[in-house]
Amino acid sequence: MKKINIGAGAMWRSDGWETLDNAPTSYPKKWQHYGKCWDIKLKPNSYDIVFTSHTLEHVPQFRIEKTISEINRIMKIGGTLRILVPDLEASARAYIKKDKKFFKFSKHYDETLGIGGSFLKQVISAGGQTIAINREFDEIFGGYAHLFCFDFELMKILLEKWGFSNIKKCKPGMSKIKELREFQNYVIENKKYDISDPYVKNNKMLKDKKEFYISGFDKNWSGQLVVEAKKKKHINFSEVAEFSKLKQVRYNSIIDNIKINIFFRISSI
């Protein structure tokens, strides 16, 4: 049985699992794959289980459908897909109710701009995954982490479109697959620590120079959307088939591509 965690990061591992991530670091193990989730350089019809936790909200809306299509491509018919993302509906309800406790769980929580600022940071937040450049290509505005947000209806529409069925909303830690019921944890010198443990939250293992890695699956947070689905059929990706509302404006002119190519070469050097 082949299993892969997409967006796992370089520090995550679990016996029998492969990973895919594009963080700027080294991936020395054979089971660690480097790459973009909308351009996966892996064989089709290969994986029985695909798990991805708090990754799709970092994907630009222009690449959401391609990402789901790629996940479909690498999976076997009947394989299980489990997705975790921040829940737009739960966040909206918490915002309306002025529920500060809901947002305090997130590392993006900040009272500076009030609860409205906390809500917006669930949808769009600063980070290092994507760079925003103005249309003249002469100024970098900054970097972004969260770029998109999902509720169950939106997620279901996208999954059904790209070949998935039996799409169900789950509670964290609840799955028909026993292995996926283990919550995310830190393994520090062969001892497991919950991610809420003060030793982990205060990064004391770094100060103590102890060896550690991350393992487990779901985060234990009620404010996230957890979805499981089965691959029903394979559907070839086509840009023509994408929702026009997710395409919006794309800069694909010859001049735009030349500029991007120059940026890429300079960055590589």
LUMDO-478048 format. One record per residue (C-alpha): x, y, z; residue number from 1. Coordinates in steps of 0.02 Angstrom, whole numbers, plus 50000, padded with zeros to 5 digits. Layout:
# LUMDO-478048
[[X Y Z] NUM]
...
***
This chain:
# LUMDO-478048
[[50000 50000 50000] 1]
[[50069 50170 49949] 2]
[[50032 50324 50054] 3]
[[50086 50505 50037] 4]
[[50071 50663 50143] 5]
[[50063 50817 50030] 6]
[[50130 50976 50110] 7]
[[50204 50879 50254] 8]
[[50362 50983 50275] 9]
[[50539 50918 50291] 10]
[[50521 50872 50477] 11]
[[50372 50753 50461] 12]
[[50383 50566 50447] 13]
[[50284 50409 50481] 14]
[[50325 50227 50441] 15]
[[50269 50177 50267] 16]
[[50229 50354 50211] 17]
[[50304 50463 50075] 18]
[[50298 50653 50077] 19]
[[50289 50795 49952] 20]
[[50337 50975 49994] 21]
[[50418 51127 49914] 22]
[[50496 51210 50066] 23]
[[50671 51276 50024] 24]
[[50771 51142 50112] 25]
[[50853 50974 50074] 26]
[[50754 50812 50052] 27]
[[50885 50675 50070] 28]
[[50771 50522 50090] 29]
[[50698 50424 49943] 30]
[[50524 50441 50016] 31]
[[50540 50631 50025] 32]
[[50486 50712 49861] 33]
[[50513 50894 49817] 34]
[[50387 50986 49709] 35]
[[50231 51090 49687] 36]
[[50063 51011 49727] 37]
[[49991 51071 49561] 38]
[[50135 50993 49464] 39]
[[50173 50828 49551] 40]
[[50317 50733 49469] 41]
[[50254 50562 49524] 42]
[[50178 50417 49430] 43]
[[49989 50410 49401] 44]
[[49874 50283 49485] 45]
[[50004 50248 49621] 46]
[[49936 50296 49792] 47]
[[49804 50212 49901] 48]
[[49797 50353 50029] 49]
[[49833 50539 50008] 50]
[[49833 50651 50161] 51]
[[49854 50839 50156] 52]
[[49841 50950 50310] 53]
[[49828 51139 50304] 54]
[[49909 51150 50133] 55]
[[49771 51193 50009] 56]
[[49738 51362 50091] 57]
[[49916 51408 50039] 58]
[[49881 51369 49856] 59]
[[49834 51518 49745] 60]
[[49656 51508 49681] 61]
[[49725 51498 49504] 62]
[[49802 51329 49548] 63]
[[49668 51251 49660] 64]
[[49584 51149 49523] 65]
[[49751 51093 49450] 66]
[[49805 51038 49623] 67]
[[49650 50931 49652] 68]
[[49667 50861 49477] 69]
[[49849 50813 49512] 70]
[[49799 50727 49674] 71]
[[49668 50630 49576] 72]
[[49799 50583 49445] 73]
[[49922 50504 49566] 74]
[[49787 50407 49661] 75]
[[49719 50233 49626] 76]
[[49534 50210 49591] 77]
[[49450 50182 49760] 78]
[[49592 50266 49853] 79]
[[49558 50379 50003] 80]
[[49593 50565 50008] 81]
[[49590 50658 50175] 82]
[[49599 50849 50175] 83]
[[49614 50972 50320] 84]
[[49596 51160 50294] 85]
[[49532 51307 50397] 86]
[[49341 51307 50394] 87]
[[49272 51467 50317] 88]
[[49099 51437 50388] 89]
[[49162 51404 50565] 90]
[[49272 51559 50556] 91]
[[49128 51666 50494] 92]
[[49014 51605 50635] 93]
[[49151 51643 50763] 94]
[[49173 51816 50689] 95]
[[48987 51854 50700] 96]
[[48982 51791 50880] 97]
[[49141 51887 50925] 98]
[[49215 51723 50986] 99]
[[49397 51769 51022] 100]
[[49433 51597 51094] 101]
[[49404 51519 50922] 102]
[[49539 51624 50841] 103]
[[49665 51611 50983] 104]
[[49704 51432 50931] 105]
[[49783 51496 50770] 106]
[[49963 51554 50763] 107]
[[49895 51697 50657] 108]
[[49795 51767 50803] 109]
[[49826 51951 50836] 110]
[[49715 52073 50932] 111]
[[49792 52227 50851] 112]
[[49653 52246 50722] 113]
[[49515 52168 50827] 114]
[[49418 52011 50789] 115]
[[49396 52068 50609] 116]
[[49584 52061 50586] 117]
[[49589 51886 50660] 118]
[[49453 51828 50541] 119]
[[49540 51900 50389] 120]
[[49704 51816 50438] 121]
[[49616 51648 50426] 122]
[[49575 51687 50244] 123]
[[49726 51791 50191] 124]
[[49882 51797 50297] 125]
[[50061 51854 50281] 126]
[[50192 51721 50251] 127]
[[50328 51657 50137] 128]
[[50238 51542 50015] 129]
[[50186 51667 49880] 130]
[[50259 51834 49828] 131]
[[50142 51974 49771] 132]
[[50214 52080 49630] 133]
[[50127 52231 49553] 134]
[[50073 52227 49371] 135]
[[50220 52336 49316] 136]
[[50341 52205 49385] 137]
[[50441 52341 49473] 138]
[[50389 52315 49654] 139]
[[50369 52165 49769] 140]
[[50229 52203 49892] 141]
[[50264 52059 50010] 142]
[[50235 51875 50044] 143]
[[50076 51779 50081] 144]
[[50034 51616 50169] 145]
[[49844 51589 50169] 146]
[[49774 51633 49999] 147]
[[49609 51540 49992] 148]
[[49478 51470 50109] 149]
[[49350 51329 50097] 150]
[[49183 51279 50167] 151]
[[49114 51104 50142] 152]
[[49002 51150 49995] 153]
[[49146 51229 49899] 154]
[[49261 51083 49935] 155]
[[49129 50956 49884] 156]
[[49097 51044 49718] 157]
[[49282 51043 49674] 158]
[[49310 50862 49727] 159]
[[49159 50798 49631] 160]
[[49213 50893 49477] 161]
[[49385 50811 49478] 162]
[[49333 50631 49501] 163]
[[49297 50604 49686] 164]
[[49142 50533 49771] 165]
[[49084 50478 49945] 166]
[[49135 50650 50006] 167]
[[49106 50665 50192] 168]
[[49137 50794 50326] 169]
[[49229 50718 50475] 170]
[[49279 50768 50649] 171]
[[49466 50784 50686] 172]
[[49538 50615 50732] 173]
[[49388 50520 50663] 174]
[[49420 50412 50510] 175]
[[49377 50240 50443] 176]
[[49564 50217 50422] 177]
[[49634 50178 50594] 178]
[[49806 50250 50556] 179]
[[49733 50421 50517] 180]
[[49654 50437 50690] 181]
[[49821 50481 50770] 182]
[[49834 50667 50807] 183]
[[49986 50764 50754] 184]
[[50128 50752 50880] 185]
[[50312 50781 50906] 186]
[[50429 50635 50933] 187]
[[50576 50697 51036] 188]
[[50710 50566 51064] 189]
[[50581 50425 51044] 190]
[[50454 50504 51162] 191]
[[50288 50574 51096] 192]
[[50232 50750 51143] 193]
[[50065 50829 51101] 194]
[[50084 50988 50996] 195]
[[50004 51087 51139] 196]
[[50135 51028 51264] 197]
[[50229 51179 51336] 198]
[[50395 51093 51298] 199]
[[50347 51093 51113] 200]
[[50259 51262 51108] 201]
[[50411 51347 51184] 202]
[[50531 51257 51066] 203]
[[50632 51192 51214] 204]
[[50689 51041 51112] 205]
[[50786 51163 51002] 206]
[[50865 51248 51152] 207]
[[50908 51078 51226] 208]
[[50976 51021 51057] 209]
[[50872 50863 51057] 210]
[[50832 50764 50900] 211]
[[50650 50768 50851] 212]
[[50527 50749 50708] 213]
[[50342 50778 50679] 214]
[[50221 50633 50656] 215]
[[50035 50595 50664] 216]
[[49898 50672 50559] 217]
[[49751 50783 50609] 218]
[[49770 50939 50714] 219]
[[49656 50935 50865] 220]
[[49556 51092 50823] 221]
[[49368 51108 50799] 222]
[[49386 51259 50684] 223]
[[49453 51161 50537] 224]
[[49364 51076 50395] 225]
[[49405 50890 50384] 226]
[[49348 50799 50227] 227]
[[49371 50621 50166] 228]
[[49332 50562 49990] 229]
[[49361 50416 49873] 230]
[[49432 50425 49699] 231]
[[49291 50371 49585] 232]
[[49369 50398 49415] 233]
[[49514 50479 49327] 234]
[[49484 50646 49241] 235]
[[49616 50726 49131] 236]
[[49651 50906 49176] 237]
[[49606 51044 49054] 238]
[[49619 51232 49080] 239]
[[49462 51251 48975] 240]
[[49366 51149 49104] 241]
[[49417 51260 49251] 242]
[[49291 51375 49332] 243]
[[49310 51548 49256] 244]
[[49284 51627 49428] 245]
[[49445 51546 49488] 246]
[[49546 51598 49336] 247]
[[49520 51786 49344] 248]
[[49667 51882 49268] 249]
[[49822 51786 49218] 250]
[[49980 51866 49153] 251]
[[50029 51747 49013] 252]
[[50087 51866 48877] 253]
[[50257 51842 48794] 254]
[[50327 51993 48887] 255]
[[50259 51929 49054] 256]
[[50338 51759 49027] 257]
[[50505 51837 48981] 258]
[[50503 51940 49142] 259]
[[50459 51789 49248] 260]
[[50596 51687 49163] 261]
[[50723 51823 49204] 262]
[[50665 51829 49386] 263]
[[50680 51639 49397] 264]
[[50856 51635 49327] 265]
[[50917 51774 49443] 266]
[[50836 51687 49591] 267]
[[50917 51521 49545] 268]
[[51088 51603 49532] 269]
***
